């Protein structure tokens, strides 16, 4: 898989990627994934290879978009993908106009960006996620997101050196 030129993108390591998918389930029976702050597109492409029907890739960097498109072509997943260059909140508002329900959401921003709790809240406000959705946040291990964000609860956190993965799942008032 191609990397984004320069130092602005930090691809998820294979070890961390493998750990993410062992935590959320190794295979999927269809569904839609969103890879926000997509970088190389590695997480969304991995989800496609494991049975997700469609993946939407969003990044604000032009070089990242070109890299994602090249990587999708290499693995022959271009037909199952949508790739957009956009700011994260603007992109979410645009997706909401399509009444999509996202099964998997990958949030892997540059580590200096620490507002993924706001992104998760916006996903719920815009009704892009529901009771079966899983939100995966990759972040700096020295930082912790709240245990609860809207109807989502962090059900698992795993640290890999200076990288942390927080998995959020929907929980209703009964905790189910």
N, C-alpha and C positions, 0 to 999 in steps of 0.2 A: 504494500500500500504506500502511495506517495505521501510525503510529509509536506506541510505548508512551508514555503520558503520563509526564512527569517526566524526571529525568536519570539514572535508574538503569540504563537500557538504551542501548546504543550499537549501532545497526544497522550491518551490514556495508555498506560503500559499493558502488554498482553496479560501479565499476572493480575493486574487490577481488573481488566476486562473479564477475564475468566472468573474471578471472584464475584464480580457483579452478577454474572449470569448464573452462577451456582446459588446465589442468594435469592434471586427473583424467579428462578425456574429456568432450566437449560433450554427448553423448547416451548414454542407458542403455537396455538391453533388459530392463526390469523390475527387480525387486529391492526391498529394503526399506532405507530411510534412517532414521537417528536424528538428530534435531536437538536435542541436549542444550544447555541454557542457551539455549533457542530465541529469546527476545526477541520479535521481530515474526514469526518463522517464515520469514523471507526465504530462508534457505539451503535448508530443507526444501521450501518451495514451489517454488523454482527447480529442485530435483532432480525434483519431480513434473512440472514443465513440460517436463523433458528426458527423460522416459520411465521414471522410477522408479515402480513399482506402488503403493507405500504409503510414507507417511512418519509417523514417530512424533515428536511434539513434546513436549518436557518443559521446564518452567521452574518455578521456585519462586514467582514473583511473580504474584499474582492478576491485575493489570492486563495483564501480558504474555500470560497465558492468554486473556483476553478479546480482546486485540488479534489474537492468532494465529487464534482462531475467526472473528473478523470478516474477517481477510484471506483465510482459506480460503474463506469464503462468497463473498467478492467474486470470487475467481478460479475458483469452482465446483469446488474440490478437497476439500470437506468429507468426501465419501464415501470418499476414499482416505487419510484421515488419522485419527490418534488423537492426542488432546491431553490431557496430564496435568499437573496441578500437583503437583510433588513435589520433594524433595531429590534431587540427582543419584545418589548412591550407593544410596539406598533405591529409586529408580526402576529402576536397573539390576538390582538383586536381584529386583524384581517382574517385569521383562521376562524374566529368566533362567528363571523358573518356566514360561514359555511355550515354551521351547526354540527361540527365534528365532535366526536367523543374519542379521546386519546386513551389508549390502553397502557402505553408506556411513555414516560417522559424522562428524557435524559437532560440534566442540567449540569453542564461542565464548563462554567465560565472561567476566564482568567481568575486566579485566586485573589487578586486585589478586589474583585467584585464580590461583595458579601451580602447581596440582597435577594438571595434565592427564596427566602421566606416570603418576600413581596411577590416574587414570580409565581410561587405556588398559590398564594392567595388570589392573584389575578387569574390564574388558570381556573380556580373554582368560581370566582365571581363571573367570569365569562362563560361558565358552564362547559368548559372544554374537557373536564375530567369528572368522573362520577365514582360510584361505589366500587367498581372493579379496577380502577386506575392505580398504577404504581408510579411513583415519582422517585427517581434516583438522582441524588445530588453528590457530585464529586467536589471536594473542597480541601483547603489546607487543614491538616490534622490539628493545628493549634487553635482552630476556630470551631465553635459549636453552634449549630442552628437550634432553635427551640424544639422541644419534644413534640409540641402540638402546633400545627399551623392550620387554621380553619378546621375542617373536618378530617385532616390528615394527622397521623401520629407516626413518629419515627419508631419503626419496629425493629430496626437494626442499624448499628453503626459499626464499621470495621475500619481500622487504621492500618495503613501499609507505609511505614516510614513517615514521610511528611505529607502523605495523601490520606484523606479520609473519604469514606463512602457512607452516606446516610440514606436509608431506604424509608420512604414514607408510603403508608397505605391508608386508605379511607377507613375510618371507624365511625359508626353511628353512635347515638346516645347510649345504646346498650353495650358499646364496646365491641361490636361485631364487624 
